[in-house]
Amino acid sequence: MKAYKTLFIRSEIVTKKVLSMTYEPNGDQLARDVQAALMEQADKGYELVTTTPIEANYQSSYPHTLGVMLIFKAIV
């Protein structure tokens, strides 16, 4: 078993208005994906250490969330 494990959970974009540079992630699906990852890693003997949102600008000054980086540590 590895001491640490890193997962990236990508968020789906449901609203995208190009002219106003509006991007909206599907928060419900992202929450379900994160919950599934937490449960799967707990079953494998890992606990969550940190969570980091990953954002992007895509040629504009309006960032939007691409997803979430989860770092897990093995439970010994």
VMD Tcl script that builds the backbone (N, CA, C; Angstrom):
set m [mol new atoms 228]
animate dup $m
set s [atomselect $m all]
$s set {name element resname resid chain x y z} {
  {N N MET 1 A 0.847 -1.175 0.000}
  {CA C MET 1 A 0.000 0.000 0.000}
  {C C MET 1 A 0.896 1.243 0.000}
  {N N LYS 2 A 0.566 2.186 -0.844}
  {CA C LYS 2 A 1.304 3.445 -0.916}
  {C C LYS 2 A 0.981 4.294 0.308}
  {N N ALA 3 A 1.952 5.096 0.754}
  {CA C ALA 3 A 1.738 5.948 1.928}
  {C C ALA 3 A 0.723 7.055 1.637}
  {N N TYR 4 A 0.757 7.611 0.419}
  {CA C TYR 4 A -0.173 8.673 0.033}
  {C C TYR 4 A -0.771 8.366 -1.331}
  {N N LYS 5 A -1.955 8.890 -1.582}
  {CA C LYS 5 A -2.628 8.716 -2.866}
  {C C LYS 5 A -3.287 10.042 -3.219}
  {N N THR 6 A -3.145 10.455 -4.481}
  {CA C THR 6 A -3.728 11.706 -4.955}
  {C C THR 6 A -4.746 11.417 -6.041}
  {N N LEU 7 A -5.923 12.028 -5.930}
  {CA C LEU 7 A -6.985 11.879 -6.924}
  {C C LEU 7 A -7.439 13.256 -7.392}
  {N N PHE 8 A -7.748 13.358 -8.683}
  {CA C PHE 8 A -8.344 14.573 -9.222}
  {C C PHE 8 A -9.763 14.236 -9.654}
  {N N ILE 9 A -10.735 14.957 -9.106}
  {CA C ILE 9 A -12.132 14.773 -9.461}
  {C C ILE 9 A -12.540 15.963 -10.333}
  {N N ARG 10 A -12.813 15.698 -11.597}
  {CA C ARG 10 A -13.177 16.761 -12.541}
  {C C ARG 10 A -14.645 17.147 -12.375}
  {N N SER 11 A -14.922 18.457 -12.451}
  {CA C SER 11 A -16.301 18.933 -12.373}
  {C C SER 11 A -16.835 19.167 -13.782}
  {N N GLU 12 A -18.070 18.766 -14.004}
  {CA C GLU 12 A -18.721 19.000 -15.289}
  {C C GLU 12 A -19.229 20.436 -15.332}
  {N N ILE 13 A -19.125 21.069 -16.490}
  {CA C ILE 13 A -19.637 22.424 -16.667}
  {C C ILE 13 A -21.052 22.323 -17.241}
  {N N VAL 14 A -22.022 22.914 -16.555}
  {CA C VAL 14 A -23.406 22.846 -17.014}
  {C C VAL 14 A -23.884 24.159 -17.634}
  {N N THR 15 A -23.301 25.277 -17.243}
  {CA C THR 15 A -23.678 26.561 -17.803}
  {C C THR 15 A -22.423 27.217 -18.369}
  {N N LYS 16 A -22.482 27.586 -19.618}
  {CA C LYS 16 A -21.324 28.201 -20.248}
  {C C LYS 16 A -21.815 29.319 -21.166}
  {N N LYS 17 A -21.645 30.545 -20.727}
  {CA C LYS 17 A -22.031 31.709 -21.518}
  {C C LYS 17 A -20.746 32.376 -21.995}
  {N N VAL 18 A -20.421 32.188 -23.253}
  {CA C VAL 18 A -19.140 32.638 -23.784}
  {C C VAL 18 A -18.998 34.151 -23.732}
  {N N LEU 19 A -20.018 34.871 -24.099}
  {CA C LEU 19 A -19.897 36.327 -24.140}
  {C C LEU 19 A -19.687 36.944 -22.761}
  {N N SER 20 A -20.328 36.404 -21.746}
  {CA C SER 20 A -20.159 36.952 -20.397}
  {C C SER 20 A -19.104 36.183 -19.600}
  {N N MET 21 A -18.461 35.166 -20.238}
  {CA C MET 21 A -17.424 34.358 -19.586}
  {C C MET 21 A -17.926 33.718 -18.301}
  {N N THR 22 A -19.142 33.183 -18.326}
  {CA C THR 22 A -19.737 32.543 -17.164}
  {C C THR 22 A -19.646 31.032 -17.296}
  {N N TYR 23 A -19.029 30.395 -16.344}
  {CA C TYR 23 A -18.908 28.946 -16.302}
  {C C TYR 23 A -19.435 28.478 -14.955}
  {N N GLU 24 A -20.327 27.498 -14.959}
  {CA C GLU 24 A -20.889 26.998 -13.712}
  {C C GLU 24 A -20.724 25.488 -13.646}
  {N N PRO 25 A -20.007 25.007 -12.620}
  {CA C PRO 25 A -19.857 23.563 -12.481}
  {C C PRO 25 A -21.151 22.917 -11.982}
  {N N ASN 26 A -21.308 21.647 -12.300}
  {CA C ASN 26 A -22.447 20.873 -11.799}
  {C C ASN 26 A -22.099 20.452 -10.370}
  {N N GLY 27 A -22.503 21.250 -9.406}
  {CA C GLY 27 A -22.152 21.023 -8.004}
  {C C GLY 27 A -22.687 19.721 -7.439}
  {N N ASP 28 A -23.899 19.332 -7.846}
  {CA C ASP 28 A -24.482 18.087 -7.346}
  {C C ASP 28 A -23.661 16.872 -7.788}
  {N N GLN 29 A -23.281 16.860 -9.071}
  {CA C GLN 29 A -22.496 15.735 -9.583}
  {C C GLN 29 A -21.105 15.723 -8.965}
  {N N LEU 30 A -20.505 16.900 -8.787}
  {CA C LEU 30 A -19.186 16.975 -8.161}
  {C C LEU 30 A -19.241 16.435 -6.737}
  {N N ALA 31 A -20.287 16.784 -5.990}
  {CA C ALA 31 A -20.446 16.289 -4.617}
  {C C ALA 31 A -20.583 14.770 -4.592}
  {N N ARG 32 A -21.348 14.212 -5.532}
  {CA C ARG 32 A -21.499 12.749 -5.597}
  {C C ARG 32 A -20.179 12.070 -5.950}
  {N N ASP 33 A -19.429 12.674 -6.877}
  {CA C ASP 33 A -18.138 12.101 -7.271}
  {C C ASP 33 A -17.133 12.133 -6.119}
  {N N VAL 34 A -17.119 13.240 -5.375}
  {CA C VAL 34 A -16.215 13.352 -4.222}
  {C C VAL 34 A -16.617 12.353 -3.146}
  {N N GLN 35 A -17.913 12.232 -2.872}
  {CA C GLN 35 A -18.394 11.272 -1.870}
  {C C GLN 35 A -18.006 9.851 -2.250}
  {N N ALA 36 A -18.163 9.504 -3.523}
  {CA C ALA 36 A -17.804 8.161 -3.983}
  {C C ALA 36 A -16.307 7.910 -3.805}
  {N N ALA 37 A -15.484 8.920 -4.110}
  {CA C ALA 37 A -14.035 8.781 -3.943}
  {C C ALA 37 A -13.666 8.612 -2.473}
  {N N LEU 38 A -14.310 9.379 -1.602}
  {CA C LEU 38 A -14.043 9.269 -0.159}
  {C C LEU 38 A -14.377 7.872 0.356}
  {N N MET 39 A -15.534 7.361 -0.048}
  {CA C MET 39 A -15.951 6.036 0.418}
  {C C MET 39 A -15.042 4.937 -0.141}
  {N N GLU 40 A -14.661 5.057 -1.406}
  {CA C GLU 40 A -13.802 4.057 -2.030}
  {C C GLU 40 A -12.426 4.021 -1.362}
  {N N GLN 41 A -11.867 5.198 -1.099}
  {CA C GLN 41 A -10.540 5.244 -0.480}
  {C C GLN 41 A -10.588 4.806 0.983}
  {N N ALA 42 A -11.669 5.085 1.675}
  {CA C ALA 42 A -11.817 4.615 3.056}
  {C C ALA 42 A -11.855 3.089 3.089}
  {N N ASP 43 A -12.545 2.487 2.122}
  {CA C ASP 43 A -12.592 1.022 2.031}
  {C C ASP 43 A -11.217 0.426 1.750}
  {N N LYS 44 A -10.363 1.207 1.080}
  {CA C LYS 44 A -9.007 0.737 0.749}
  {C C LYS 44 A -7.993 1.046 1.845}
  {N N GLY 45 A -8.454 1.705 2.934}
  {CA C GLY 45 A -7.568 1.981 4.063}
  {C C GLY 45 A -6.881 3.335 4.020}
  {N N TYR 46 A -7.507 4.311 3.360}
  {CA C TYR 46 A -6.946 5.658 3.287}
  {C C TYR 46 A -7.884 6.653 3.938}
  {N N GLU 47 A -7.295 7.725 4.498}
  {CA C GLU 47 A -8.091 8.819 5.053}
  {C C GLU 47 A -7.722 10.116 4.343}
  {N N LEU 48 A -8.690 11.016 4.208}
  {CA C LEU 48 A -8.485 12.280 3.519}
  {C C LEU 48 A -7.578 13.185 4.344}
  {N N VAL 49 A -6.565 13.755 3.676}
  {CA C VAL 49 A -5.644 14.673 4.345}
  {C C VAL 49 A -5.947 16.117 3.960}
  {N N THR 50 A -6.123 16.346 2.668}
  {CA C THR 50 A -6.374 17.714 2.212}
  {C C THR 50 A -7.195 17.725 0.926}
  {N N THR 51 A -7.890 18.837 0.720}
  {CA C THR 51 A -8.693 19.063 -0.473}
  {C C THR 51 A -8.319 20.424 -1.057}
  {N N THR 52 A -8.096 20.469 -2.375}
  {CA C THR 52 A -7.718 21.718 -3.026}
  {C C THR 52 A -8.557 21.919 -4.286}
  {N N PRO 53 A -9.278 23.035 -4.391}
  {CA C PRO 53 A -10.001 23.302 -5.634}
  {C C PRO 53 A -9.017 23.703 -6.727}
  {N N ILE 54 A -9.253 23.237 -7.945}
  {CA C ILE 54 A -8.414 23.577 -9.081}
  {C C ILE 54 A -9.233 24.465 -10.004}
  {N N GLU 55 A -8.720 25.667 -10.278}
  {CA C GLU 55 A -9.441 26.626 -11.104}
  {C C GLU 55 A -8.648 26.956 -12.363}
  {N N ALA 56 A -9.345 27.464 -13.378}
  {CA C ALA 56 A -8.711 27.853 -14.641}
  {C C ALA 56 A -9.305 29.165 -15.126}
  {N N ASN 57 A -8.537 29.876 -15.947}
  {CA C ASN 57 A -9.007 31.153 -16.480}
  {C C ASN 57 A -9.432 31.069 -17.938}
  {N N TYR 58 A -8.808 30.248 -18.733}
  {CA C TYR 58 A -9.132 30.112 -20.158}
  {C C TYR 58 A -9.244 31.461 -20.862}
  {N N GLN 59 A -8.169 32.193 -20.912}
  {CA C GLN 59 A -8.059 33.457 -21.633}
  {C C GLN 59 A -9.011 34.532 -21.132}
  {N N SER 60 A -9.388 34.462 -19.904}
  {CA C SER 60 A -10.230 35.519 -19.334}
  {C C SER 60 A -9.816 35.739 -17.891}
  {N N SER 61 A -10.337 36.767 -17.319}
  {CA C SER 61 A -10.013 37.045 -15.916}
  {C C SER 61 A -11.049 36.449 -14.979}
  {N N TYR 62 A -11.986 35.627 -15.507}
  {CA C TYR 62 A -13.024 35.011 -14.695}
  {C C TYR 62 A -12.723 33.530 -14.495}
  {N N PRO 63 A -12.183 33.167 -13.334}
  {CA C PRO 63 A -11.849 31.749 -13.121}
  {C C PRO 63 A -13.095 30.897 -12.902}
  {N N HIS 64 A -12.965 29.625 -13.187}
  {CA C HIS 64 A -14.023 28.673 -12.871}
  {C C HIS 64 A -13.379 27.385 -12.382}
  {N N THR 65 A -14.123 26.631 -11.632}
  {CA C THR 65 A -13.603 25.419 -11.013}
  {C C THR 65 A -13.550 24.285 -12.020}
  {N N LEU 66 A -12.340 23.738 -12.203}
  {CA C LEU 66 A -12.163 22.573 -13.064}
  {C C LEU 66 A -12.452 21.283 -12.311}
  {N N GLY 67 A -12.159 21.302 -11.019}
  {CA C GLY 67 A -12.364 20.110 -10.209}
  {C C GLY 67 A -11.728 20.271 -8.836}
  {N N VAL 68 A -11.500 19.125 -8.179}
  {CA C VAL 68 A -10.975 19.111 -6.820}
  {C C VAL 68 A -9.860 18.070 -6.734}
  {N N MET 69 A -8.744 18.455 -6.126}
  {CA C MET 69 A -7.644 17.537 -5.879}
  {C C MET 69 A -7.784 17.016 -4.447}
  {N N LEU 70 A -7.813 15.696 -4.301}
  {CA C LEU 70 A -7.934 15.057 -2.983}
  {C C LEU 70 A -6.644 14.294 -2.690}
  {N N ILE 71 A -6.083 14.502 -1.516}
  {CA C ILE 71 A -4.886 13.784 -1.105}
  {C C ILE 71 A -5.237 12.934 0.107}
  {N N PHE 72 A -4.950 11.642 -0.012}
  {CA C PHE 72 A -5.254 10.666 1.032}
  {C C PHE 72 A -3.966 10.106 1.618}
  {N N LYS 73 A -4.032 9.710 2.887}
  {CA C LYS 73 A -2.911 9.081 3.584}
  {C C LYS 73 A -3.356 7.695 4.052}
  {N N ALA 74 A -2.456 6.736 3.921}
  {CA C ALA 74 A -2.759 5.385 4.343}
  {C C ALA 74 A -2.921 5.340 5.863}
  {N N ILE 75 A -3.915 4.613 6.324}
  {CA C ILE 75 A -4.126 4.415 7.768}
  {C C ILE 75 A -3.318 3.190 8.171}
  {N N VAL 76 A -2.420 3.400 9.116}
  {CA C VAL 76 A -1.585 2.267 9.570}
  {C C VAL 76 A -2.037 1.722 10.892}
}
mol reanalyze $m
mol bondsrecalc $m
mol representation Tube
mol addrep $m
